[in-house]
Amino acid sequence: MNTNTNKKADILIAENQIESLKLLSKVLEEQGYKVRQAIDGEMALIAVEAEIPDLILLGMNLDRVDDYQVCKQLKMQDKTTDVPIIFLRDFDELSDKIKAFEIGGTDYIIKPCQQEELLVRIETQLKVSLKLKEVKKENKNLVKKLKIIENSQPVHQQIPLESHLLYQAIAATNNSIVITDATASDYPIIYVNPGFEIMTGYSLQEVTGKNCRFLQGSDDQQPELEQIRDCLQKGESCHVTLRNYRKDGSLFWNEMSLSPIKDESGNILYYLGVQTDVTDKKKLMKPNKDIKHLYRK
Ligand SMILES: Cc1cc2nc3c(=O)[nH]c(=O)nc-3n(C[C@H](O)[C@H](O)[C@H](O)COP(=O)(O)O)c2cc1C
């Protein structure tokens, strides 16, 4: 499709009156336009399919596919919806004019018309169409830039407005909540709530991108870890209690439930971890037994 100079624009004329078709073609070719001709609606659609023109002059009473249908079909398709269509008429009838504009026509010319008027209307439509293309391109670029900015925001800022209630609930709970990215390697943390920060002493900024195993410190031979590896490998949920260490080095017992979060097709996108500090419960249940773990070795 031509977008540089309107003078070389590709114009399709669909007109069943041969004399008029010849005359229009001659006038436009003299102005430097590339002209293609169609004598009925079906030919016009085939010509558009072969190459999308920059503008269409659409005559009336076209055979096989009538002019309204041609216009409607082209306006329905993404690739041709912005091609300006100028209706050519032998009469000036209000209802026909309204219909032409309603189905997407961009202008309406009544024949016979002065050559200057025809040319200026075509020029105008080509300029508008060119501007529209530029605006759409600019829009696409802006959307791309916006997406990049959105993706660089922390996950809690990406949550859509309607989910804010849910987000506030997650943020307000006393439980620790961790979300890890299951599509990236090694399940990096993408979100922790304030409950996690209180329980461990680590902030969201400090842990983003890390695997949760850092909470085990050097205590990384706990048998329950095998259970976690197995559950992650199978994409299942699990419930385990581990010894973990806060930022200040003190031990706490971390009872956690890990669950996959899937999309509609069943692909696992995230893993959700809900953790509770059960140190007090453990102490009550087994007095003195785990005293040796109270501080990191
Ligand atoms: C969502 C999620 C939350 C997790 N939370 C913790 C945690 O709070 N403490 C911990 O020690 N491990 C946690 N893990 C487990 C570790 O990230 C890791 O899977 C485990 O240490 C076993 O893997 P590894 O042998 O590669 O270390 C969590 C895992 C997931 C997926």
The ligand as a Tripos MOL2 file, in Angstrom:
@<TRIPOS>MOLECULE
LIG
   31    33     1     0     0
SMALL
NO_CHARGES

@<TRIPOS>ATOM
      1 C1          5.4990  -20.5140   46.5530 C.3       1 LIG1
      2 C2          6.6380  -21.1400   47.3060 C.ar      1 LIG1
      3 C3          6.9010  -20.7190   48.5850 C.ar      1 LIG1
      4 C4          7.9350  -21.2860   49.3140 C.ar      1 LIG1
      5 N1          8.1790  -20.8410   50.5650 N.ar      1 LIG1
      6 C5          9.2130  -21.3500   51.2600 C.ar      1 LIG1
      7 C6          9.5220  -20.8610   52.5580 C.ar      1 LIG1
      8 O1          8.8460  -19.9790   53.0900 O.2       1 LIG1
      9 N2         10.5730  -21.3970   53.2050 N.ar      1 LIG1
     10 C7         11.3560  -22.3860   52.6670 C.ar      1 LIG1
     11 O2         12.2970  -22.8380   53.3000 O.2       1 LIG1
     12 N3         11.0800  -22.8680   51.4300 N.ar      1 LIG1
     13 C8         10.0350  -22.3830   50.7270 C.ar      1 LIG1
     14 N4          9.7630  -22.8700   49.4790 N.ar      1 LIG1
     15 C9         10.5310  -24.0080   48.9760 C.3       1 LIG1
     16 C10        11.8350  -23.6200   48.2880 C.3       1 LIG1
     17 O3         11.6430  -22.5630   47.4060 O.3       1 LIG1
     18 C11        12.3950  -24.7950   47.5000 C.3       1 LIG1
     19 O4         11.4300  -25.2430   46.6080 O.3       1 LIG1
     20 C12        12.8030  -25.9260   48.4050 C.3       1 LIG1
     21 O5         13.9110  -25.4870   49.1430 O.3       1 LIG1
     22 C13        13.1660  -27.2190   47.6590 C.3       1 LIG1
     23 O6         13.9780  -26.9690   46.5690 O.3       1 LIG1
     24 P1         15.6080  -27.0130   46.6080 P.3       1 LIG1
     25 O7         16.0160  -28.3750   47.0080 O.co2     1 LIG1
     26 O8         15.9780  -26.6720   45.1920 O.co2     1 LIG1
     27 O9         16.0590  -25.9770   47.5700 O.co2     1 LIG1
     28 C14         8.7330  -22.3130   48.7500 C.ar      1 LIG1
     29 C15         8.4660  -22.7250   47.4450 C.ar      1 LIG1
     30 C16         7.4320  -22.1510   46.7360 C.ar      1 LIG1
     31 C17         7.1570  -22.6090   45.3420 C.3       1 LIG1
@<TRIPOS>BOND
     1     1     2 1
     2     2     3 ar
     3     2    30 ar
     4     3     4 ar
     5     4     5 ar
     6     4    28 ar
     7     5     6 ar
     8     6     7 ar
     9     6    13 1
    10     7     8 2
    11     7     9 ar
    12     9    10 ar
    13    10    11 2
    14    10    12 ar
    15    12    13 ar
    16    13    14 ar
    17    14    15 1
    18    14    28 ar
    19    15    16 1
    20    16    17 1
    21    16    18 1
    22    18    19 1
    23    18    20 1
    24    20    21 1
    25    20    22 1
    26    22    23 1
    27    23    24 1
    28    24    25 2
    29    24    26 1
    30    24    27 1
    31    28    29 ar
    32    29    30 ar
    33    30    31 1
@<TRIPOS>SUBSTRUCTURE
     1 LIG1         1 GROUP 0 **** ****
